[in-house]
Amino acid sequence: MSDSNMQYVTSTSFLLLTYAKYLTSARTVVNCGGTVVTPKRLRTIAKKQVHQMGHRHHKSILEAILISYIKALIYSAIWDFL
């Protein structure tokens, strides 16, 4: 996985989790193209992205360690919402 792909997954997941936290605190949902988007749905999408990041072929041990660290941080943030 290239650095830009990892950066995209990491930043997108962080953004989704941050917005989910906001929606939770505001006790609201978002209507997006006729679809109701809940904080739980945003967390699920973020979790899937991180999970898929770990299933790709790793180019090096360092990259595998970095991916594991990022996944741990994001999963920790997800659990904070539960």
C-alpha positions in Angstrom: 0.0 0.0 0.0 1.4 3.3 -0.9 2.0 6.1 1.6 -0.7 8.2 -0.1 -3.3 5.4 0.3 -2.4 4.9 4.0 -2.7 8.6 4.5 -6.1 8.7 2.8 -7.4 5.8 4.9 -6.1 7.3 8.1 -7.3 10.9 7.5 -10.7 9.7 6.2 -11.3 7.4 9.2 -10.3 10.2 11.6 -12.7 12.6 9.9 -15.5 10.1 10.0 -14.9 9.4 13.7 -14.7 13.0 14.5 -18.0 13.8 12.8 -19.6 10.7 14.4 -18.6 12.1 17.8 -20.1 15.5 16.9 -23.4 13.9 15.7 -23.5 11.8 18.9 -23.0 14.9 21.2 -25.6 16.9 19.1 -28.0 13.9 19.2 -28.7 14.2 15.5 -28.3 12.4 12.2 -27.5 13.7 8.7 -29.6 13.2 5.6 -27.3 12.6 2.6 -29.0 12.0 -0.7 -32.1 10.6 0.9 -30.1 8.3 3.2 -30.1 8.8 6.9 -26.5 8.7 8.1 -26.1 7.9 11.8 -23.0 8.2 14.0 -23.0 4.4 14.2 -22.9 4.1 10.4 -20.0 6.5 10.2 -18.1 4.5 12.8 -18.8 1.3 10.9 -17.4 2.8 7.7 -14.3 4.0 9.4 -13.8 0.6 11.0 -14.2 -1.1 7.6 -11.6 1.1 6.0 -9.1 0.4 8.7 -9.8 -3.3 8.6 -9.2 -3.4 4.8 -6.0 -1.5 5.2 -4.6 -4.4 7.3 -5.6 -7.0 4.8 -3.5 -5.7 1.9 -0.1 -7.1 1.1 2.6 -5.4 3.3 5.7 -4.2 1.5 7.8 -4.3 4.6 7.8 -5.1 8.3 7.9 -1.4 9.1 4.8 -0.8 7.1 3.0 -3.7 8.9 4.0 -2.2 12.3 2.8 1.2 11.3 -0.5 -0.2 10.0 -1.0 -2.1 13.3 -0.3 1.1 15.3 -2.8 3.1 13.2 -5.4 0.4 13.5 -5.0 0.3 17.3 -5.4 4.1 17.5 -8.5 4.2 15.4 -10.1 1.1 17.1 -9.4 2.8 20.4 -11.2 5.9 19.2 -14.1 3.8 18.0 -14.5 2.1 21.4 -14.6 5.6 23.0 -17.9 6.2 21.2 -19.6 3.0 22.4 
